[in-house]
Amino acid sequence: MVNHQQEDPIKTNPEKSDENHFSLKKKGFSVLYLPAIIIAVITISLLVILVFGNSLRWNNIDSEPQTRQLHKLDFTSEEAAFDETYSYLPLASEEPSIYPAQGFGWSLIGSGIKILIPDYEGDLSFDFAFGAFNLLAYETTESSNVNYEAISYSLQAEPISSKNMTDVTNNDTCNIAFQEESIAYVEVRFKNPITTINNQDTTGYLYLHSISVTEVR
């Protein structure tokens, strides 16, 4: 009698069992540490964004001009007066006329203001704020739209460069800038009368409210 012994279709394979066990351990490891990996990636991404954003912000700050006001004279204040920094350059020997709230009545053609410049870096920016117009007839044959001329000087009193303020009218604000180095002072002269107010022909002068000098780097 022949015995036909059937083989068990399911046999235990030690090597395959170890592989399955290792695979399950890997999957368990991945599931366990996946949240931590995600958090780490998000944290690193946020740090990169912050660093990149700050870099852009500082680059923008560096690209913007840096300003520093050197000095200012407000002629409309009660205590307004010329001093060592802002001195009046008379046409003859006249005294300057300064009125509270109105400002400096800059009426004499050829008179000026000398502005001393302290140590600075970069460019110099001058802002002139004018006020009301005052009617006054002048004996002059010259016709020019240059109302005020500013000349910069070195410490040796040598002229460096000049700027003009043209077609100035009442309540106007004028800005001029000098890019040169080693400017010791600037003289601003009243060159020609104001001839147009509110698109009407006239002749006269303006009150000067204030002068401010700013360093621009």
C-alpha positions as CSV (number, residue, x, y, z in Angstrom):
1,M,0.0,0.0,0.0
2,V,1.4,3.2,-1.1
3,N,1.1,6.2,1.2
4,H,0.7,9.5,-0.6
5,Q,1.8,12.1,1.9
6,Q,0.5,15.6,1.0
7,E,2.8,18.4,1.6
8,D,1.6,21.3,3.7
9,P,1.0,24.1,1.3
10,I,1.9,26.6,4.0
11,K,5.5,26.3,5.1
12,T,7.3,28.6,7.3
13,N,10.3,30.4,5.6
14,P,12.6,31.9,8.2
15,E,14.2,34.3,5.8
16,K,11.0,35.6,4.4
17,S,9.6,36.0,7.9
18,D,12.5,38.1,8.9
19,E,12.1,40.3,5.8
20,N,8.4,40.8,6.6
21,H,9.2,41.7,10.2
22,F,11.8,44.2,9.1
23,S,9.4,45.7,6.6
24,L,6.8,46.1,9.3
25,K,9.3,47.7,11.6
26,K,10.3,50.2,8.8
27,K,6.7,51.1,8.2
28,G,6.2,51.6,11.9
29,F,9.2,53.8,12.2
30,S,8.0,55.9,9.2
31,V,4.5,56.3,10.7
32,L,6.0,57.2,14.1
33,Y,8.4,59.8,12.9
34,L,6.4,61.3,10.0
35,P,4.8,64.1,12.1
36,A,8.2,65.1,13.4
37,I,9.7,65.2,9.9
38,I,6.8,67.3,8.6
39,I,7.2,69.7,11.5
40,A,10.9,69.9,10.9
41,V,10.4,70.7,7.2
42,I,7.8,73.4,8.0
43,T,10.1,74.9,10.5
44,I,13.0,75.0,8.1
45,S,10.8,76.5,5.4
46,L,9.6,79.3,7.8
47,L,13.2,80.0,8.8
48,V,14.2,80.3,5.2
49,I,11.3,82.6,4.4
50,L,12.1,84.8,7.5
51,V,15.8,85.1,6.5
52,F,15.0,85.8,2.9
53,G,12.4,88.4,3.9
54,N,14.7,90.2,6.3
55,S,17.4,90.2,3.6
56,L,15.0,91.9,1.2
57,R,13.9,94.4,3.8
58,W,17.4,95.4,4.7
59,N,18.3,95.7,1.1
60,N,15.4,98.0,0.6
61,I,16.5,100.1,3.7
62,D,20.0,100.3,2.3
63,S,18.7,101.4,-1.1
64,E,16.7,104.3,0.5
65,P,18.5,107.6,0.9
66,Q,19.6,108.4,4.5
67,T,18.9,112.0,5.5
68,R,20.0,114.1,8.4
69,Q,19.0,117.7,9.0
70,L,22.0,119.8,9.7
71,H,20.2,123.0,10.7
72,K,17.1,125.1,10.1
73,L,16.0,128.7,10.6
74,D,12.3,129.5,11.0
75,F,11.8,133.2,10.3
76,T,8.2,133.1,11.4
77,S,9.0,132.3,15.0
78,E,9.0,135.0,17.7
79,E,12.7,134.5,18.4
80,A,13.8,134.4,14.7
81,A,17.1,136.2,14.1
82,F,20.2,136.0,11.9
83,D,23.2,134.4,13.6
84,E,26.6,132.9,12.9
85,T,25.1,130.0,10.9
86,Y,22.6,132.2,8.9
87,S,24.0,135.7,8.4
88,Y,22.5,138.5,6.4
89,L,24.5,140.0,3.5
90,P,23.2,143.6,3.1
91,L,23.1,145.5,-0.1
92,A,24.5,148.6,1.7
93,S,24.2,148.8,5.5
94,E,20.5,148.1,6.0
95,E,19.1,145.9,8.8
96,P,17.0,142.9,7.8
97,S,13.3,143.0,8.5
98,I,11.9,139.9,10.2
99,Y,8.2,139.8,11.2
100,P,6.6,137.1,13.4
101,A,4.3,134.9,11.4
102,Q,5.2,136.6,8.1
103,G,8.9,135.9,8.0
104,F,11.9,137.7,6.5
105,G,11.0,140.5,4.1
106,W,13.6,139.9,1.4
107,S,13.0,143.0,-0.6
108,L,16.4,144.4,-1.7
109,I,17.8,143.2,-5.0
110,G,21.4,142.0,-4.5
111,S,21.1,141.3,-0.8
112,G,21.7,137.8,0.4
113,I,22.0,135.2,3.1
114,K,25.2,133.4,4.0
115,I,24.7,129.8,5.3
116,L,27.5,128.0,7.0
117,I,27.8,124.3,6.4
118,P,29.1,121.9,9.1
119,D,30.9,118.6,8.3
120,Y,28.7,116.4,6.1
121,E,28.8,113.3,4.0
122,G,27.0,112.8,0.6
123,D,24.9,115.6,-0.9
124,L,23.5,118.8,0.5
125,S,19.8,119.6,0.1
126,F,18.4,123.1,0.7
127,D,14.7,123.8,1.2
128,F,13.3,127.4,1.0
129,A,9.7,128.0,2.1
130,F,8.3,131.3,0.8
131,G,5.3,133.1,2.0
132,A,3.2,136.1,1.0
133,F,3.9,138.4,-1.9
134,N,4.5,142.1,-1.3
135,L,4.0,144.6,-4.1
136,L,7.1,146.8,-4.8
137,A,8.3,148.7,-7.9
138,Y,11.9,148.1,-9.0
139,E,14.1,150.1,-11.3
140,T,15.5,147.4,-13.4
141,T,15.8,146.8,-17.1
142,E,16.8,143.2,-16.8
143,S,14.1,140.6,-17.5
144,S,14.9,137.2,-16.1
145,N,13.0,134.4,-14.5
146,V,15.9,133.7,-12.2
147,N,14.8,135.1,-8.9
148,Y,17.4,133.7,-6.5
149,E,20.9,132.4,-7.1
150,A,22.8,130.1,-4.7
151,I,26.6,129.8,-4.9
152,S,28.6,127.3,-2.9
153,Y,32.1,128.1,-1.7
154,S,35.1,126.3,-0.4
155,L,36.9,127.0,2.8
156,Q,39.3,129.3,0.8
157,A,36.3,131.3,-0.4
158,E,36.5,130.0,-3.9
159,P,33.2,129.4,-5.7
160,I,32.5,125.7,-6.4
161,S,29.1,125.7,-8.2
162,S,25.8,127.6,-8.5
163,K,22.1,126.8,-8.6
164,N,19.1,129.0,-9.6
165,M,15.6,129.3,-8.3
166,T,13.3,130.4,-11.1
167,D,9.7,131.5,-11.5
168,V,9.2,131.5,-7.7
169,T,5.8,132.6,-6.6
170,N,3.9,133.2,-3.3
171,N,3.7,130.3,-0.8
172,D,6.2,128.4,-2.9
173,T,8.7,125.8,-1.7
174,C,12.0,125.5,-3.6
175,N,14.7,122.8,-3.3
176,I,18.2,123.0,-4.5
177,A,21.0,120.4,-4.1
178,F,24.7,120.4,-4.2
179,Q,26.7,117.2,-4.9
180,E,30.2,118.5,-4.4
181,E,32.4,117.8,-1.5
182,S,34.1,120.3,0.9
183,I,31.5,123.0,0.7
184,A,32.2,125.5,3.6
185,Y,29.3,127.9,3.0
186,V,26.6,128.9,0.5
187,E,25.5,132.4,-0.4
188,V,21.9,132.9,-1.7
189,R,21.2,136.2,-3.4
190,F,17.9,137.9,-4.4
191,K,18.6,138.5,-8.1
192,N,15.4,139.6,-9.8
193,P,11.9,140.7,-8.6
194,I,8.9,138.4,-8.5
195,T,7.0,139.2,-11.6
196,T,4.1,136.7,-11.7
197,I,1.5,136.0,-9.0
198,N,-1.5,133.8,-9.8
199,N,-0.7,134.1,-13.5
200,Q,-0.9,137.9,-13.3
201,D,2.1,140.1,-14.2
202,T,3.3,142.2,-11.3
203,T,6.5,143.2,-9.5
204,G,7.6,142.8,-5.9
205,Y,9.2,140.4,-3.4
206,L,8.3,137.5,-1.2
207,Y,8.6,136.9,2.5
208,L,10.9,134.0,3.4
209,H,9.4,131.6,5.9
210,S,12.3,129.2,6.5
211,I,15.5,127.6,5.3
212,S,16.6,124.1,6.1
213,V,19.7,122.3,5.2
214,T,19.8,118.5,5.0
215,E,22.5,115.9,4.5
216,V,21.5,113.2,2.0
217,R,23.5,109.9,1.7
